[in-house]
Amino acid sequence: MENLENHLEEHERQRQVNEVALKGLQHAQTRRVARGYAVMAAVVGYGEGATGGGLFGKVSHFAKLFCIGFALLAPSLLVWQVLL
């Protein structure tokens, strides 16, 4: 009879360990999904702010124009400095 009791105690211990492991996996999956939602919310917020008429929208537009101008002017300035 004692052997059966040990078997039942081991079965209960394994069930508890399994339950804890499954809760951990579910928690990790929930956190992964939440991170995805957070990234998308940040992207949408940045997109709406960058195209708006506020200060951040104006600064973002100026930064885009600066990058385009630098990309157009840098090769010609480099040619002038190196070849001429």
MARKOLKE-359316 format. One record per residue (C-alpha): residue number from 1; chain; x, z, y. Coordinates in pm, 1 decimal. Layout:
N
<NUM,"A",<X,Z,Y>>
...
END
This chain:
84
<1,"A",<0.0,0.0,0.0>>
<2,"A",<286.9,73.0,232.7>>
<3,"A",<415.9,-282.2,195.9>>
<4,"A",<82.3,-420.7,318.2>>
<5,"A",<90.8,-188.3,620.0>>
<6,"A",<438.8,-312.4,719.7>>
<7,"A",<318.1,-670.7,682.8>>
<8,"A",<21.3,-604.3,914.2>>
<9,"A",<242.9,-432.7,1174.3>>
<10,"A",<484.2,-727.6,1168.6>>
<11,"A",<194.9,-970.5,1203.8>>
<12,"A",<63.9,-778.2,1507.1>>
<13,"A",<412.0,-771.8,1664.3>>
<14,"A",<449.2,-1148.0,1616.8>>
<15,"A",<104.9,-1205.7,1770.0>>
<16,"A",<202.6,-1004.2,2078.1>>
<17,"A",<534.4,-1188.4,2114.7>>
<18,"A",<354.8,-1520.4,2080.0>>
<19,"A",<99.7,-1420.2,2343.4>>
<20,"A",<373.0,-1318.9,2589.5>>
<21,"A",<560.1,-1644.3,2530.6>>
<22,"A",<247.9,-1855.9,2584.2>>
<23,"A",<167.8,-1671.0,2908.6>>
<24,"A",<524.4,-1736.4,3027.7>>
<25,"A",<492.3,-2107.7,2953.6>>
<26,"A",<157.8,-2124.6,3130.2>>
<27,"A",<303.3,-1942.7,3431.2>>
<28,"A",<598.2,-2185.2,3446.2>>
<29,"A",<365.4,-2484.2,3428.7>>
<30,"A",<146.1,-2342.3,3706.1>>
<31,"A",<451.3,-2288.8,3926.9>>
<32,"A",<569.1,-2646.4,3863.0>>
<33,"A",<229.4,-2784.9,3964.8>>
<34,"A",<222.4,-2562.0,4273.3>>
<35,"A",<563.8,-2693.3,4380.8>>
<36,"A",<431.0,-3048.0,4357.8>>
<37,"A",<135.4,-2961.4,4579.1>>
<38,"A",<367.2,-2791.3,4828.3>>
<39,"A",<591.0,-3098.3,4849.7>>
<40,"A",<294.4,-3328.5,4904.4>>
<41,"A",<151.8,-3098.7,5172.6>>
<42,"A",<487.5,-3099.5,5351.9>>
<43,"A",<513.2,-3479.5,5335.9>>
<44,"A",<159.8,-3527.0,5466.2>>
<45,"A",<218.9,-3273.8,5743.7>>
<46,"A",<544.5,-3440.2,5844.3>>
<47,"A",<383.5,-3784.5,5840.4>>
<48,"A",<93.9,-3676.3,6057.8>>
<49,"A",<325.9,-3492.8,6297.0>>
<50,"A",<576.2,-3777.5,6322.6>>
<51,"A",<313.3,-4038.6,6407.8>>
<52,"A",<120.6,-3816.9,6650.4>>
<53,"A",<146.2,-3811.7,7027.5>>
<54,"A",<298.4,-3464.5,7053.9>>
<55,"A",<657.5,-3362.5,7118.2>>
<56,"A",<760.3,-3399.7,6754.0>>
<57,"A",<610.2,-3750.7,6742.4>>
<58,"A",<804.3,-3853.8,7053.0>>
<59,"A",<1131.1,-3708.4,6924.6>>
<60,"A",<1079.9,-3877.9,6588.3>>
<61,"A",<1011.3,-4214.3,6754.2>>
<62,"A",<1324.5,-4180.1,6971.4>>
<63,"A",<1531.6,-4093.2,6661.7>>
<64,"A",<1404.8,-4407.5,6484.0>>
<65,"A",<1490.6,-4623.3,6785.9>>
<66,"A",<1836.6,-4464.5,6809.0>>
<67,"A",<1908.6,-4534.7,6441.5>>
<68,"A",<1792.8,-4896.0,6474.3>>
<69,"A",<2002.6,-4946.4,6787.9>>
<70,"A",<2309.1,-4790.7,6627.5>>
<71,"A",<2267.5,-5010.3,6319.7>>
<72,"A",<2256.3,-5318.3,6542.0>>
<73,"A",<2540.1,-5219.3,6777.3>>
<74,"A",<2788.3,-5060.5,6536.1>>
<75,"A",<2902.1,-5384.5,6364.7>>
<76,"A",<2964.7,-5565.9,6692.6>>
<77,"A",<3154.3,-5267.4,6839.1>>
<78,"A",<3362.5,-5245.9,6522.2>>
<79,"A",<3445.7,-5617.1,6542.3>>
<80,"A",<3549.7,-5582.5,6905.8>>
<81,"A",<3773.9,-5286.9,6830.7>>
<82,"A",<3937.0,-5425.5,6515.4>>
<83,"A",<3961.1,-5799.8,6575.4>>
<84,"A",<3991.5,-5830.9,6951.8>>
END
